[in-house]
Every structure is written in structure tokens, then in C-alpha cells.
Amino acid sequence: MSVTDYYTCESQLQGATTILRHATSDDIPAILTLERETIPAAHWSELSYRSVFEPGSPFRIAIVVRADGRDNEGPLQAFLFARVSGSDCELENMAVAPQNQRCGLGSKLIHALIAEAREHRVAQIFLEVRESNTPARCLYEKCEFAITGRRKSYYMNPPEDAVLYTLQV
């Protein structure tokens, strides 16, 4: 599945249709709101999100999921940011609205990322996640990511190890 163009997919959200598309700078206010509602998400500053869309910034795959609404701009349900560097891709940040978790949106985002990564000749996707973030870890393992390491005391507030995952694309 690619997000090079808009497409719709049926979600498990009471039969609602969702739109996956590339993120734009116009999505930043909604991304910030969703990120703040999603405790385990990496919390970036508005400036960090804005820099993603600036000319000359490192190439990133940025995808948003919105409920189908007027002009395909219904409420933001999920987002994903991944940085591509040569043949590597790092999943940097991802969040699904708490009320939409366990409805398949995370899997849709990961599969869209994998498709985009293949289009850009990426060999592997890697990420790190808090050891205690069981829902995210289950999602990554379901999507065939393998544990490849651990970083002791990587996270702060609270201190916690990071579990490293890699997917060979």
C-alpha cells in the first residue's frame, strides 16, 4: 500500500472510512493536539514538526490518518514520521488517538510505511520503544519487526530501557 496518492480504507471504527495521506505543514496543529493526548508518543516541539516540511531538511515519510470528512479533512486519528537515510529508515514518532487504538490504524500506518520504504529502496526500518509500551511492542512484533537490542536507561521521566526493533524490508 502506498500513500503517494490519497486512498481510503475501511477501518474497524464503527464502519467509518479513513483517509491515509502524506502529512503537510497544515496538519501540524492537529498532530500536536493528538500527540499531547497520547502519553507514550514522543513529544516533539512545534518547531521540530515544522522543520520536517522545510526545504533541505532530511527526507521523511510523514503520514496522517483522518476520518473521512468534508474535503478528506475529518478529525486526525493517527500519524507517523520516519526518517530515511540511504538504505535505512528510522520510525521516529507514531501515535494513534487513544479512542482509536486497537482498531487497526497502527497496522495500516506501518504497512503504508513499509510500502513507501520499499519505493525508496530502503533495506531496513528500525525503531526504539519504551520497554513498558506493551501495545506498541505487540504492534511491531505483529508487523514482523524483530528485537535487535536494548539501550539501558535510554528514556527519562521515568527512567526506562529502550527496546530496539528492526524490520528487513
N, C-alpha and C positions, 0 to 999 in steps of 0.2 A: 504494500500500500504506500503510495506516495502522496505528499501534500503539495506537489508542485502546482496543483490547481485545487480549487475548493472541491470538496466532496462531502457527502452526507453518509451517515451510517446510523442504523437503528441501535439505540442503546437500551439498556435494561431499566432506564429511568422512567417507569410508568409508560413505556411505549413512545417516549419523546424521541425526536430526531436530533442528532447532534451534528455540528459542523466542525471539522478539523481543518485548520488552515495555518499558513505561516503567520507568525505574530508580526505586528508592526508597532511603531512607537505609539500609535494611538491606543494600543492595548495596555500600556504601562499603568495607568490608574487602576484598572480592573485587576491587573496582575498583582500590584501592590496590595490591594484590598484582600484578594484571595490568599496571598502569601501570609499576611498577618493573621488570617483566620486559621491557618494550617500550621500548628505548632511545630511539627517535625521538619517543615521546609527550611531550606537555607534562607536566611533573611538578608537580602541584598538591599542596598540603598537605591533610591530612585535614580541617582546618577549612574550607578552600575548598570541598571537596566537600560538607561538612555544610551550609554556608551556602546551597547551591543549593536545599535542601529546606526552608529556614526560611520561615515566613510573611513576606510582604512583600518577599522577595528578587525580583530581576528574573526575568521569565518565561524559562524554559529548556525546551528539548526535550532530554530525557535518556532514552536508550535503551540497554538492555543486551541481549546475546545470550548465552543459556545453552544448553548441551546439554540435550536433553530428559532429565529425571531425575525422581525422586520429587517430586511436587508442583511440577513445572516448575522445579525449582531445581537442575539439574545444574551442572557447572562453568561459570564465566564464560568466554566465548570472545572477547567484544568489547564495547566500549561507545562511546558518542558523547554529547557535550554541546554544545549550540548555544544561544546567547542570542538571543532575539527582542526587537527594539526597534522598534516601529512597523512599517514595511514592510520592515525589514531583518532579516536573520538572520546571525549570525556563528558559523561552526563553530569552537568553541573548543578542543575536545580530542576525540581519537578514537584508539582503539588496538584492534588485533586481536592475540590471542595469537600469538607467533612460530610455533608449530607449526600454527596455523590460517590463516596468511597465504596468499594466492593460492588460496583456496578459495571465494571469492565472498561472504564475510561483510562485507567493506568495502563492496562494491556494495549489498548488502542494507541496510546501515545508511544509506548515502547516499540510496537510494531511499525508505526509510522517513522520513528527514529531509525530503526534498523533499515527500512526501505530507503530512506534518504541517505543513510551512511553508505549503503551499497552503491547508490548512484554516484557518490563522491569517492568511490574506490577505497573506502575505509576498511582496514583489516580487522580492527578490534575496537570494541566500545568498553570503556572501563568507568568505574564509579566507586565512591565510598559512601557508606551509610552508617549511622549510629547502630551499635550492636543491639540496642534495645528496640529499634524500629522494626518490630516483627512484621507488621503489614507490608512495609516496603520490601523487606528481605524476602518475604514469601512471593511477592510480585516478581522480583528479579529472578528468583530461582524458578518460578513458573515459566518465565520467558527465557530460560536456559542459560542465565548468567552463572558462572562458577566462582566460588570463593577462591581468591588467589593470594590473600594475605590479610594482615591486620596492622593497624597503626595504634600503638599504645597511647592512651590519654590524648588522642587527637582532638576531641571536642572539649569545649569548656561549657560551663553553666548548664548542666552539670558536667563534670569531667567524665569522659567515656571513651572507650576504644572505638575506632572506625573499622568496619569490616570492608575489605576490598573485593570487588567483583569484576570479572572480565567476561565478555562475550566475543568469541571469534566470529566475525561476520564473513 
